Structure formats: C-alpha cells, structure tokens
Amino acid sequence: MGTYKKGDSVKIEVVNGATKESEWMWLLVESSDDKQRVVFGTLDSEPIVNTDMRLGMSLAVTYAHVREHLPASAFKQ
C-alpha cells in the first residue's frame, strides 16, 4: 500500500510540453506505489493550459509532481 490512498486528492503540477507553461490540477487517487513513486488516479480538474488532457482522464503521476495532499478524511464531516 502506498502513501496516497484511494479517495485521497493530490494537487499535481503538469508542464505543457509545447509552451512550457505549468498548471496545477487535482487528481482523485485510486492507488499509489511507494517503490515506483507513482500515484494513479483520475483528473478532477478541468485543464486550461494542457488542452490535450480532459476531466476524468486516468493518469499515472510521479511523486515528484505532487504539490499538495488531502486525505479522504479531510472531506468527511
């Protein structure tokens, strides 16, 4: 089991390869792998800069691109 758990949200930084602009977006975590340092999930933000990406898209992101972490418990009242 990895650092990021199913239901957590992580803010990721994505750099547009063509323009070199960066954009921060939320990813809803499905799972993570500490050995490979990768988090898997679905994009939970509407991209503005990275127009080749879409809301709900499945992604695998290295831990190096994670900028913020909110555990699932942060959303429960």
The first five atom37 places (N, CA, C, CB, O) and aatype in JSON, in Angstrom:
{
  "aatype": [12, 7, 16, 18, 11, 11, 7, 3, 15, 19, 11, 9, 6, 19, 19, 2, 7, 0, 16, 11, 6, 15, 6, 17, 12, 17, 10, 10, 19, 6, 15, 15, 3, 3, 11, 5, 1, 19, 19, 13, 7, 16, 10, 3, 15, 6, 14, 9, 19, 2, 16, 3, 12, 1, 10, 7, 12, 15, 10, 0, 19, 16, 18, 0, 8, 19, 1, 6, 8, 10, 14, 0, 15, 0, 13, 11, 5],
  "atom_mask": [
    [1, 1, 1, 1, 1],
    [1, 1, 1, 0, 1],
    [1, 1, 1, 1, 1],
    [1, 1, 1, 1, 1],
    [1, 1, 1, 1, 1],
    [1, 1, 1, 1, 1],
    [1, 1, 1, 0, 1],
    [1, 1, 1, 1, 1],
    [1, 1, 1, 1, 1],
    [1, 1, 1, 1, 1],
    [1, 1, 1, 1, 1],
    [1, 1, 1, 1, 1],
    [1, 1, 1, 1, 1],
    [1, 1, 1, 1, 1],
    [1, 1, 1, 1, 1],
    [1, 1, 1, 1, 1],
    [1, 1, 1, 0, 1],
    [1, 1, 1, 1, 1],
    [1, 1, 1, 1, 1],
    [1, 1, 1, 1, 1],
    [1, 1, 1, 1, 1],
    [1, 1, 1, 1, 1],
    [1, 1, 1, 1, 1],
    [1, 1, 1, 1, 1],
    [1, 1, 1, 1, 1],
    [1, 1, 1, 1, 1],
    [1, 1, 1, 1, 1],
    [1, 1, 1, 1, 1],
    [1, 1, 1, 1, 1],
    [1, 1, 1, 1, 1],
    [1, 1, 1, 1, 1],
    [1, 1, 1, 1, 1],
    [1, 1, 1, 1, 1],
    [1, 1, 1, 1, 1],
    [1, 1, 1, 1, 1],
    [1, 1, 1, 1, 1],
    [1, 1, 1, 1, 1],
    [1, 1, 1, 1, 1],
    [1, 1, 1, 1, 1],
    [1, 1, 1, 1, 1],
    [1, 1, 1, 0, 1],
    [1, 1, 1, 1, 1],
    [1, 1, 1, 1, 1],
    [1, 1, 1, 1, 1],
    [1, 1, 1, 1, 1],
    [1, 1, 1, 1, 1],
    [1, 1, 1, 1, 1],
    [1, 1, 1, 1, 1],
    [1, 1, 1, 1, 1],
    [1, 1, 1, 1, 1],
    [1, 1, 1, 1, 1],
    [1, 1, 1, 1, 1],
    [1, 1, 1, 1, 1],
    [1, 1, 1, 1, 1],
    [1, 1, 1, 1, 1],
    [1, 1, 1, 0, 1],
    [1, 1, 1, 1, 1],
    [1, 1, 1, 1, 1],
    [1, 1, 1, 1, 1],
    [1, 1, 1, 1, 1],
    [1, 1, 1, 1, 1],
    [1, 1, 1, 1, 1],
    [1, 1, 1, 1, 1],
    [1, 1, 1, 1, 1],
    [1, 1, 1, 1, 1],
    [1, 1, 1, 1, 1],
    [1, 1, 1, 1, 1],
    [1, 1, 1, 1, 1],
    [1, 1, 1, 1, 1],
    [1, 1, 1, 1, 1],
    [1, 1, 1, 1, 1],
    [1, 1, 1, 1, 1],
    [1, 1, 1, 1, 1],
    [1, 1, 1, 1, 1],
    [1, 1, 1, 1, 1],
    [1, 1, 1, 1, 1],
    [1, 1, 1, 1, 1]
  ],
  "atom_positions": [
    [[0.85, -1.18, 0.0], [0.0, 0.0, 0.0], [0.89, 1.24, 0.0], [-0.96, 0.0, 1.22], [1.9, 1.29, 0.7]],
    [[0.49, 2.23, -0.79], [1.32, 3.42, -0.93], [0.93, 4.56, 0.0], [0.0, 0.0, 0.0], [-0.02, 4.46, 0.78]],
    [[1.68, 5.62, -0.11], [1.47, 6.82, 0.69], [0.09, 7.43, 0.47], [2.53, 7.85, 0.37], [-0.57, 7.86, 1.42]],
    [[-0.34, 7.46, -0.77], [-1.63, 8.06, -1.13], [-2.67, 6.95, -1.27], [-1.52, 8.89, -2.46], [-2.45, 5.97, -1.98]],
    [[-3.79, 7.11, -0.59], [-4.83, 6.08, -0.52], [-6.01, 6.41, -1.43], [-5.31, 5.9, 0.92], [-6.23, 7.57, -1.78]],
    [[-6.76, 5.38, -1.79], [-7.97, 5.56, -2.6], [-8.89, 6.57, -1.92], [-8.7, 4.2, -2.81], [-9.18, 6.46, -0.73]],
    [[-9.35, 7.55, -2.69], [-10.22, 8.59, -2.16], [-9.5, 9.86, -1.76], [0.0, 0.0, 0.0], [-10.13, 10.91, -1.6]],
    [[-8.17, 9.78, -1.59], [-7.38, 10.99, -1.32], [-7.37, 11.87, -2.58], [-5.92, 10.63, -0.89], [-7.69, 11.4, -3.67]],
    [[-7.01, 13.12, -2.4], [-6.81, 14.03, -3.54], [-5.4, 14.58, -3.45], [-7.87, 15.19, -3.54], [-4.92, 14.93, -2.38]],
    [[-4.75, 14.66, -4.6], [-3.43, 15.28, -4.66], [-3.45, 16.35, -5.74], [-2.32, 14.22, -4.95], [-4.04, 16.18, -6.81]],
    [[-2.8, 17.46, -5.43], [-2.64, 18.51, -6.43], [-1.34, 18.22, -7.15], [-2.65, 19.97, -5.78], [-0.29, 18.07, -6.53]],
    [[-1.42, 18.13, -8.48], [-0.25, 17.8, -9.29], [0.12, 18.97, -10.18], [-0.51, 16.54, -10.13], [-0.73, 19.76, -10.58]],
    [[1.41, 19.05, -10.49], [1.87, 20.07, -11.43], [2.15, 19.37, -12.75], [3.14, 20.81, -10.9], [2.89, 18.4, -12.81]],
    [[1.54, 19.9, -13.82], [1.72, 19.37, -15.16], [2.29, 20.48, -16.03], [0.37, 18.81, -15.74], [1.75, 21.59, -16.06]],
    [[3.37, 20.19, -16.74], [4.0, 21.17, -17.62], [3.62, 20.85, -19.05], [5.55, 21.17, -17.45], [3.77, 19.72, -19.51]],
    [[3.12, 21.86, -19.77], [2.78, 21.72, -21.17], [4.08, 21.61, -21.96], [1.91, 22.93, -21.67], [4.91, 22.51, -21.92]],
    [[4.25, 20.5, -22.69], [5.48, 20.25, -23.43], [5.77, 21.29, -24.5], [0.0, 0.0, 0.0], [6.93, 21.59, -24.77]],
    [[4.74, 21.84, -25.12], [4.92, 22.8, -26.21], [5.21, 24.21, -25.71], [3.69, 22.82, -27.09], [6.12, 24.88, -26.2]],
    [[4.44, 24.66, -24.72], [4.56, 26.05, -24.27], [5.42, 26.21, -23.02], [3.19, 26.62, -24.01], [5.83, 27.32, -22.68]],
    [[5.69, 25.09, -22.34], [6.45, 25.07, -21.07], [5.7, 25.74, -19.92], [7.8, 25.76, -21.26], [6.28, 25.97, -18.86]],
    [[4.42, 26.05, -20.12], [3.59, 26.6, -19.03], [3.23, 25.46, -18.08], [2.3, 27.29, -19.59], [3.01, 24.33, -18.5]],
    [[3.18, 25.77, -16.78], [2.76, 24.74, -15.83], [1.37, 25.06, -15.32], [3.76, 24.64, -14.65], [0.93, 26.21, -15.26]],
    [[0.69, 23.99, -14.95], [-0.68, 24.1, -14.46], [-0.82, 23.12, -13.3], [-1.74, 23.79, -15.61], [-0.34, 21.99, -13.37]],
    [[-1.48, 23.55, -12.24], [-1.72, 22.68, -11.1], [-3.17, 22.22, -11.16], [-1.42, 23.42, -9.75], [-4.09, 23.02, -11.33]],
    [[-3.36, 20.9, -11.02], [-4.69, 20.31, -11.11], [-4.85, 19.26, -10.03], [-4.92, 19.7, -12.52], [-3.86, 18.74, -9.5]],
    [[-6.09, 18.94, -9.7], [-6.38, 17.92, -8.7], [-6.54, 16.56, -9.35], [-7.64, 18.28, -7.9], [-7.12, 16.43, -10.43]],
    [[-6.02, 15.54, -8.66], [-6.12, 14.15, -9.09], [-6.79, 13.38, -7.96], [-4.72, 13.54, -9.46], [-6.35, 13.45, -6.82]],
    [[-7.86, 12.65, -8.28], [-8.53, 11.8, -7.3], [-7.82, 10.45, -7.31], [-10.08, 11.65, -7.63], [-7.8, 9.75, -8.33]],
    [[-7.25, 10.08, -6.19], [-6.37, 8.91, -6.1], [-7.15, 7.6, -6.14], [-5.54, 8.98, -4.82], [-8.17, 7.43, -5.47]],
    [[-6.64, 6.68, -6.95], [-7.11, 5.29, -6.97], [-6.15, 4.42, -6.16], [-7.24, 4.77, -8.42], [-6.58, 3.57, -5.39]],
    [[-4.84, 4.64, -6.36], [-3.82, 3.88, -5.64], [-2.47, 4.57, -5.83], [-3.75, 2.39, -6.14], [-2.35, 5.52, -6.59]],
    [[-1.47, 4.06, -5.1], [-0.12, 4.59, -5.28], [0.89, 3.48, -4.99], [0.13, 5.82, -4.35], [0.58, 2.5, -4.32]],
    [[2.08, 3.66, -5.5], [3.15, 2.68, -5.36], [4.39, 3.41, -4.84], [3.44, 1.95, -6.72], [5.04, 4.15, -5.59]],
    [[4.72, 3.2, -3.56], [5.86, 3.89, -2.96], [7.19, 3.45, -3.58], [5.89, 3.64, -1.47], [8.11, 4.26, -3.71]],
    [[7.29, 2.19, -3.95], [8.54, 1.69, -4.54], [8.83, 2.4, -5.87], [8.47, 0.17, -4.76], [9.96, 2.83, -6.11]],
    [[7.82, 2.5, -6.71], [7.97, 3.17, -8.01], [7.75, 4.69, -7.91], [7.0, 2.57, -9.02], [8.06, 5.43, -8.85]],
    [[7.22, 5.14, -6.77], [6.93, 6.56, -6.52], [5.97, 7.13, -7.57], [8.24, 7.38, -6.5], [6.23, 8.16, -8.18]],
    [[4.85, 6.4, -7.74], [3.83, 6.78, -8.72], [2.47, 6.74, -8.05], [3.87, 5.85, -9.96], [2.17, 5.83, -7.28]],
    [[1.65, 7.73, -8.35], [0.27, 7.76, -7.89], [-0.64, 7.64, -9.12], [-0.04, 9.08, -7.08], [-0.39, 8.26, -10.15]],
    [[-1.69, 6.82, -8.99], [-2.64, 6.57, -10.07], [-3.99, 7.15, -9.7], [-2.75, 5.05, -10.37], [-4.41, 7.05, -8.54]],
    [[-4.67, 7.75, -10.67], [-5.98, 8.3, -10.37], [-6.63, 8.93, -11.58], [0.0, 0.0, 0.0], [-6.2, 8.74, -12.72]],
    [[-7.7, 9.7, -11.31], [-8.43, 10.37, -12.38], [-8.37, 11.89, -12.16], [-9.91, 9.89, -12.43], [-8.45, 12.38, -11.04]],
    [[-8.21, 12.59, -13.25], [-8.1, 14.04, -13.21], [-9.42, 14.63, -12.71], [-7.73, 14.62, -14.6], [-10.48, 14.33, -13.26]],
    [[-9.35, 15.46, -11.68], [-10.53, 16.02, -11.04], [-10.62, 17.54, -11.21], [-10.54, 15.67, -9.56], [-11.33, 18.22, -10.48]],
    [[-9.88, 18.06, -12.19], [-9.91, 19.49, -12.53], [-10.03, 19.62, -14.04], [-8.62, 20.23, -12.0], [-9.57, 18.76, -14.79]],
    [[-10.65, 20.7, -14.47], [-10.76, 20.97, -15.91], [-9.47, 21.67, -16.36], [-12.02, 21.86, -16.23], [-9.21, 22.79, -15.94]],
    [[-8.67, 21.02, -17.21], [-7.42, 21.64, -17.66], [-7.66, 22.9, -18.5], [-6.61, 20.63, -18.48], [-8.62, 22.98, -19.26]],
    [[-6.78, 23.87, -18.33], [-6.85, 25.11, -19.11], [-5.66, 25.2, -20.04], [-6.9, 26.35, -18.17], [-5.82, 25.46, -21.23]],
    [[-4.47, 24.99, -19.51], [-3.23, 25.09, -20.29], [-2.96, 23.81, -21.09], [-2.04, 25.39, -19.36], [-2.56, 23.87, -22.25]],
    [[-3.2, 22.69, -20.46], [-2.92, 21.39, -21.08], [-4.17, 20.87, -21.79], [-2.44, 20.37, -20.03], [-4.9, 20.04, -21.25]],
    [[-4.4, 21.37, -22.99], [-5.63, 21.08, -23.7], [-5.71, 19.66, -24.25], [-5.79, 22.05, -24.83], [-6.76, 19.25, -24.74]],
    [[-4.62, 18.9, -24.16], [-4.68, 17.5, -24.59], [-5.16, 16.6, -23.45], [-3.3, 17.04, -25.08], [-5.25, 15.38, -23.63]],
    [[-5.45, 17.18, -22.3], [-5.95, 16.43, -21.14], [-7.42, 16.79, -20.92], [-5.11, 16.75, -19.86], [-7.88, 17.85, -21.33]],
    [[-8.16, 15.85, -20.26], [-9.57, 16.09, -20.01], [-9.97, 15.67, -18.58], [-10.42, 15.32, -21.03], [-9.37, 14.77, -17.99]],
    [[-10.96, 16.34, -18.06], [-11.55, 15.99, -16.77], [-11.94, 14.51, -16.79], [-12.8, 16.89, -16.45], [-12.56, 14.05, -17.75]],
    [[-11.58, 13.77, -15.75], [-11.92, 12.35, -15.67], [-10.9, 11.42, -16.31], [0.0, 0.0, 0.0], [-11.04, 10.2, -16.24]],
    [[-9.88, 11.99, -16.93], [-8.85, 11.2, -17.59], [-8.03, 10.42, -16.56], [-7.92, 12.11, -18.43], [-7.71, 10.95, -15.5]],
    [[-7.69, 9.17, -16.85], [-6.84, 8.35, -15.98], [-5.39, 8.75, -16.17], [-7.04, 6.84, -16.26], [-4.91, 8.9, -17.29]],
    [[-4.68, 8.93, -15.05], [-3.28, 9.35, -15.09], [-2.44, 8.55, -14.11], [-3.16, 10.84, -14.8], [-2.93, 8.04, -13.11]],
    [[-1.16, 8.45, -14.44], [-0.14, 7.96, -13.52], [0.86, 9.1, -13.4], [0.54, 6.59, -14.03], [1.38, 9.57, -14.41]],
    [[1.13, 9.55, -12.18], [1.95, 10.74, -11.95], [3.03, 10.4, -10.94], [1.08, 11.93, -11.45], [2.76, 9.76, -9.92]],
    [[4.26, 10.83, -11.2], [5.34, 10.59, -10.25], [5.14, 11.47, -9.01], [6.73, 10.86, -10.9], [4.58, 12.56, -9.09]],
    [[5.62, 10.96, -7.88], [5.52, 11.71, -6.63], [6.2, 13.08, -6.76], [6.15, 10.91, -5.48], [5.81, 14.02, -6.07]],
    [[7.18, 13.2, -7.63], [7.9, 14.47, -7.8], [6.99, 15.59, -8.28], [9.06, 14.28, -8.77], [7.32, 16.76, -8.12]],
    [[5.84, 15.24, -8.89], [4.92, 16.25, -9.4], [3.75, 16.53, -8.46], [4.39, 15.81, -10.74], [2.87, 17.33, -8.78]],
    [[3.72, 15.87, -7.3], [2.67, 16.11, -6.3], [3.06, 17.36, -5.5], [2.47, 14.86, -5.36], [4.15, 17.43, -4.95]],
    [[2.14, 18.33, -5.43], [2.4, 19.59, -4.72], [1.6, 19.72, -3.43], [2.08, 20.74, -5.63], [1.97, 20.5, -2.54]],
    [[0.51, 18.97, -3.32], [-0.33, 19.04, -2.12], [-1.08, 17.72, -1.98], [-1.33, 20.25, -2.18], [-1.37, 17.05, -2.97]],
    [[-1.39, 17.34, -0.74], [-2.1, 16.1, -0.47], [-3.21, 16.35, 0.53], [-1.14, 15.01, 0.06], [-2.99, 16.9, 1.6]],
    [[-4.41, 15.93, 0.16], [-5.54, 15.99, 1.08], [-6.08, 14.58, 1.26], [-6.66, 16.97, 0.56], [-6.58, 13.99, 0.3]],
    [[-6.0, 14.02, 2.47], [-6.54, 12.68, 2.68], [-8.05, 12.68, 2.57], [-6.11, 12.13, 4.05], [-8.7, 13.7, 2.78]],
    [[-8.6, 11.52, 2.23], [-10.05, 11.4, 2.09], [-10.78, 11.86, 3.35], [-10.42, 9.96, 1.78], [-11.89, 12.39, 3.26]],
    [[-10.16, 11.66, 4.51], [-10.81, 12.06, 5.78], [-11.03, 13.57, 5.87], [-9.96, 11.59, 6.96], [-11.87, 14.02, 6.65]],
    [[-10.29, 14.35, 5.1], [-10.45, 15.8, 5.12], [-11.78, 16.23, 4.51], [-9.29, 16.47, 4.36], [-12.23, 17.36, 4.72]],
    [[-12.42, 15.33, 3.76], [-13.68, 15.66, 3.1], [-14.89, 15.17, 3.87], [-13.7, 15.06, 1.72], [-16.02, 15.46, 3.49]],
    [[-14.66, 14.44, 4.96], [-15.77, 13.92, 5.77], [-16.07, 14.88, 6.9], [-15.45, 12.52, 6.33], [-15.16, 15.49, 7.46]],
    [[-17.34, 15.02, 7.23], [-17.72, 15.93, 8.3], [-18.19, 15.18, 9.5], [-18.8, 16.88, 7.85], [-18.55, 15.79, 10.51]]
  ]
}
